[in-house]
């Protein structure tokens, strides 16, 4: 019995080790893509495609990305599929929006649905104006 438990534990640890390597590779790919754009503001949406307020944020994110093209970079993380971004940003509920300046410093955090008009006001206060 003890030998079987030992084998199972070793097997599970091996799987965990292999999956950690895959996550690291994916993380490096995302970092490369994220660093390609030199936006003034990065808008990070931490949510899920399955929660209702998160679904309500989807058109807001698309509009912000189009309206402020090149100035605001929008990134979405589905934290129900990948918990690492939730841990990285220390979120308590979804959706949570985190805004970073061009140096990666957090300048605003909002929890719950964030109306587009309010995001527009915040971006305006940061000197960002809509592309015409």
C-alpha positions as CSV (number, residue, x, y, z in Angstrom):
1,X,0.0,0.0,0.0
2,X,2.7,2.5,1.0
3,X,4.7,1.6,-2.2
4,X,1.6,2.4,-4.3
5,X,1.1,5.8,-2.7
6,X,4.8,6.6,-3.1
7,X,4.5,5.8,-6.9
8,X,1.4,7.9,-7.3
9,X,3.0,10.9,-5.5
10,X,6.1,10.6,-7.7
11,X,3.9,10.4,-10.8
12,X,1.9,13.5,-9.8
13,X,5.1,15.4,-9.0
14,X,6.4,14.5,-12.4
15,X,3.2,15.8,-14.1
16,X,3.4,19.0,-12.1
17,X,7.0,19.5,-13.2
18,X,6.2,19.0,-16.8
19,X,3.2,21.4,-16.7
20,X,5.3,24.1,-15.0
21,X,7.7,24.0,-17.9
22,X,4.8,24.5,-20.4
23,X,3.4,27.5,-18.4
24,X,6.8,29.1,-18.4
25,X,7.1,28.8,-22.2
26,X,3.6,30.3,-22.7
27,X,4.4,33.1,-20.3
28,X,7.6,34.0,-22.3
29,X,5.5,34.1,-25.5
30,X,2.9,36.4,-24.0
31,X,5.6,38.7,-22.6
32,X,7.2,39.0,-26.0
33,X,3.9,39.9,-27.6
34,X,3.0,42.3,-24.8
35,X,6.3,44.1,-25.1
36,X,6.0,44.6,-28.9
37,X,3.6,47.6,-28.4
38,X,4.8,50.8,-26.8
39,X,1.5,52.0,-25.4
40,X,1.1,54.9,-23.0
41,X,-1.4,52.9,-20.9
42,X,-1.9,49.1,-20.6
43,X,-5.4,48.2,-19.6
44,X,-5.5,44.7,-18.1
45,X,-8.9,43.0,-17.7
46,X,-8.9,40.1,-15.3
47,X,-12.1,38.1,-15.6
48,X,-13.7,35.2,-17.3
49,X,-15.6,34.6,-20.5
50,X,-18.3,32.9,-18.4
51,X,-19.2,35.6,-15.8
52,X,-21.9,38.1,-16.6
53,X,-20.2,41.3,-15.6
54,X,-17.1,40.1,-17.4
55,X,-19.1,39.5,-20.5
56,X,-20.4,43.0,-20.2
57,X,-16.8,44.3,-20.3
58,X,-16.0,42.6,-23.6
59,X,-17.5,45.3,-25.8
60,X,-16.1,48.0,-23.6
61,X,-12.6,46.6,-24.0
62,X,-13.0,46.3,-27.8
63,X,-14.2,49.9,-28.0
64,X,-11.4,51.3,-25.8
65,X,-8.8,49.4,-27.9
66,X,-10.2,50.8,-31.1
67,X,-10.8,54.3,-29.8
68,X,-7.3,54.7,-28.3
69,X,-5.4,52.6,-30.9
70,X,-1.7,52.7,-30.3
71,X,-2.0,54.6,-27.0
72,X,-3.9,52.0,-24.9
73,X,-3.1,48.4,-25.0
74,X,-5.9,46.1,-23.9
75,X,-5.0,42.6,-22.4
76,X,-7.6,40.1,-21.2
77,X,-6.9,37.2,-18.9
78,X,-9.5,34.5,-18.2
79,X,-8.5,33.8,-14.6
80,X,-10.8,30.7,-14.5
81,X,-8.7,29.1,-17.1
82,X,-5.3,30.4,-15.9
83,X,-5.0,31.5,-12.2
84,X,-1.5,32.9,-12.5
85,X,-2.6,36.5,-13.6
86,X,-5.0,36.6,-10.7
87,X,-2.3,35.7,-8.3
88,X,0.2,38.1,-10.0
89,X,-2.2,41.0,-9.6
90,X,-3.7,39.9,-6.3
91,X,-7.3,40.2,-7.4
92,X,-10.2,39.6,-5.0
93,X,-13.1,39.4,-7.5
94,X,-13.8,39.5,-11.2
95,X,-13.9,41.5,-13.2
96,X,-11.0,43.6,-12.1
97,X,-9.3,46.2,-14.3
98,X,-5.7,47.2,-13.7
99,X,-4.2,50.1,-15.6
100,X,-0.4,50.4,-15.9
101,X,1.7,53.3,-17.1
102,X,4.3,52.9,-19.9
103,X,6.8,51.8,-17.2
104,X,4.5,49.1,-16.0
105,X,3.6,50.9,-12.7
106,X,0.0,50.4,-11.6
107,X,-1.9,53.7,-11.8
108,X,-5.5,52.6,-11.3
109,X,-7.4,49.5,-10.1
110,X,-11.1,49.0,-10.4
111,X,-13.3,46.0,-9.3
112,X,-16.6,45.1,-11.0
113,X,-18.1,46.4,-14.2
114,X,-16.3,49.6,-15.3
115,X,-18.4,51.8,-17.6
116,X,-16.7,53.0,-20.8
117,X,-17.5,56.6,-20.0
118,X,-15.6,56.3,-16.7
119,X,-12.6,54.7,-18.4
120,X,-12.7,57.6,-21.0
121,X,-12.6,60.1,-18.1
122,X,-9.6,58.3,-16.5
123,X,-7.7,58.1,-19.8
124,X,-8.4,61.8,-20.4
125,X,-7.0,62.6,-17.0
126,X,-3.8,60.7,-18.1
127,X,-3.5,62.9,-21.2
128,X,-4.8,60.2,-23.6
129,X,-7.2,61.3,-26.2
130,X,-9.3,59.2,-28.7
131,X,-7.8,58.7,-32.1
132,X,-9.9,60.3,-34.8
